[in-house]
Amino acid sequence: MIRAMLNAWDYVNVRYLNQKGQGMVEYALILAFVVVIAAFLTGNDGIGQAIQNVFQTVTNQLNQANQQGGGN
């Protein structure tokens, strides 16, 4: 009886409980990948600088329009 219960517990442990650890590792790897990509994109080179340039251009144009239009 006890042996059957231990076998059942081993089956549940192997089948279901160990998958949680695998899932956590997968989430950690995905998170690390996203962080690396985000760091690459927002660096001084590449897309991050291009995005910053676009926002700076829009800001400059809005300020120029505000000055010409009187700001009302």
Buried (B, 14 or more C-beta within 10 A) or exposed (E): EEEEEEEEEEEEEEEEEEEEEEEEEEEEEEEEEEEEEEEEEEEEEEEBEEEEEEEEEEEEEEEEEEEEEEEE
